Amino acid sequence: MIVIPAYAAIVRGWFGACPMPLNRERPWQEWPVCVCYGAIGGCIAGQILSLSLMVLLRKHKNLKVA
């Protein structure tokens, strides 16, 4: 389950770089801003997905979820 947030951050960071060639004069499209926001959003989405998969697919009822 640790891999999901990492992959999500990489994919969202990659997609965060897509709007950069459109127009760099806007402040939200400067170099690291789009990629960082995309990676942060991907990490958060990956954490939520990982937590929901742990809760829904856990095999042992006695397993504690942090």
ZASEBA-374968 format. One record per residue: residue in three letters; x, y, z of N, C-alpha, C in turn. Coordinates in steps of 0.02 Angstrom, whole numbers, plus 50000, padded with zeros to 5 digits. Atoms other than C-alpha are relative to their C-alpha. Example, Ala and Ser with C-alpha at 12.3 -4.5 7.8 and 13.67 -1.06 7.14 Angstrom:
BEGIN
ALA,50045,49941,50000,50615,49775,50390,50045,50060,50000
SER,49958,49941,49997,50684,49947,50357,49961,50055,50037
This chain:
BEGIN
MET,50040,49940,50000,50000,50000,50000,50043,50063,50000
ILE,49956,49942,49999,50151,50114,50014,50013,50025,49929
VAL,49983,49983,50069,50176,50112,49826,49948,50046,49967
ILE,50054,49962,50031,50007,50190,49782,50012,50076,50005
PRO,49988,49927,49998,50046,50367,49848,50060,50022,49959
ALA,49940,49982,50038,50217,50365,49766,49984,50002,49925
TYR,50019,50000,50071,50147,50317,49596,49952,50056,49984
ALA,50048,49947,50012,50004,50439,49613,50035,50068,49998
ALA,49963,49937,50000,50125,50581,49654,50040,50009,49935
ILE,49962,49996,50063,50232,50540,49502,49954,50014,49942
VAL,50046,49990,50056,50084,50529,49384,49970,50070,50002
ARG,50030,49934,49996,50002,50688,49449,50052,50055,49988
GLY,49947,49952,50015,50169,50779,49443,50013,50005,49925
TRP,49992,50001,50072,50187,50726,49262,49943,50037,49966
PHE,50056,49965,50029,50012,50786,49220,49998,50074,50021
GLY,49995,49930,49979,50046,50946,49318,50046,50040,49955
ALA,49955,49965,50046,50182,50987,49192,49967,50013,49932
CYS,50033,49992,50065,50059,50978,49046,49978,50072,49984
PRO,50021,49932,50019,49988,51157,49059,50057,50050,49995
MET,49945,49952,50001,50161,51236,49069,50015,50029,49932
PRO,49984,49969,50064,50192,51258,48882,49945,50045,49973
LEU,50055,49960,50026,50024,51342,48858,50014,50075,50006
ASN,49987,49929,49989,50068,51510,48934,50038,50007,50066
ARG,49960,49996,49940,50209,51537,49058,49996,50067,50035
GLU,50003,49934,49969,50165,51716,49098,49954,50003,50060
ARG,50045,50002,49943,50033,51667,49223,50038,49974,50061
PRO,49960,50020,49941,50098,51648,49402,49991,49927,50021
TRP,50009,50069,49980,50022,51476,49429,50031,49951,49951
GLN,49969,50044,50049,50111,51407,49275,50076,50006,49999
GLU,49927,49997,49998,50290,51446,49325,50027,49930,50014
TRP,49970,50067,50004,50412,51301,49324,49982,49953,50057
PRO,50014,50054,49953,50401,51209,49490,49930,50001,50030
VAL,50064,49994,49966,50230,51270,49544,49950,49947,49976
CYS,50048,50049,50027,50123,51161,49429,50019,49929,50019
VAL,49977,50069,49985,50228,51006,49457,49993,49985,50074
CYS,50005,50011,49928,50233,51028,49645,49927,49993,50022
TYR,50071,50006,49983,50046,51057,49659,49972,49933,49976
GLY,50022,50064,50026,50015,50905,49550,50025,49942,50042
ALA,49971,50054,49959,50132,50796,49653,49969,49998,50069
ILE,50032,49999,49934,50057,50853,49817,49929,49973,49996
GLY,50068,50026,50009,49881,50822,49753,49999,49925,49987
GLY,49996,50072,50013,49933,50651,49689,50017,49960,50062
CYS,49982,50035,49938,50012,50604,49854,49940,49997,50047
ILE,50060,49999,49957,49855,50656,49949,49948,49951,49973
ALA,50049,50047,50030,49743,50561,49827,50024,49927,50009
GLY,49973,50068,49990,49858,50409,49840,49993,49977,50072
GLN,50009,50018,49929,49852,50414,50030,49928,49981,50014
ILE,50071,50015,49989,49663,50419,50027,49981,49933,49968
LEU,50014,50063,50034,49655,50277,49901,50031,49941,50038
SER,49966,50053,49963,49780,50174,50000,49963,49984,50065
LEU,50036,50010,49937,49686,50200,50163,49933,49967,49988
SER,50065,50031,50015,49519,50157,50084,50008,49927,49979
LEU,49988,50070,50018,49591,49998,50008,50018,49958,50060
MET,49983,50037,49940,49664,49948,50175,49938,49986,50041
VAL,50060,50009,49960,49497,49973,50261,49952,49950,49966
LEU,50048,50042,50035,49393,49888,50126,50024,49929,49988
LEU,49974,50065,50019,49507,49743,50085,50039,49964,50055
ARG,49962,50033,49947,49579,49697,50253,49972,49930,50012
LYS,50020,50070,49994,49575,49511,50283,49985,49981,50072
HIS,50008,50017,49930,49585,49508,50471,49958,50054,50034
LYS,50043,49952,49966,49450,49589,50575,50036,50031,50060
ASN,49964,49975,49942,49573,49612,50720,50056,50047,49982
LEU,49946,49957,50022,49695,49713,50617,49983,50073,50015
LYS,50012,49930,49983,49711,49890,50683,50022,50044,49942
VAL,49984,49952,50052,49708,50031,50557,50021,50064,50034
ALA,49974,49940,49967,49813,50181,50606,49957,50060,49987
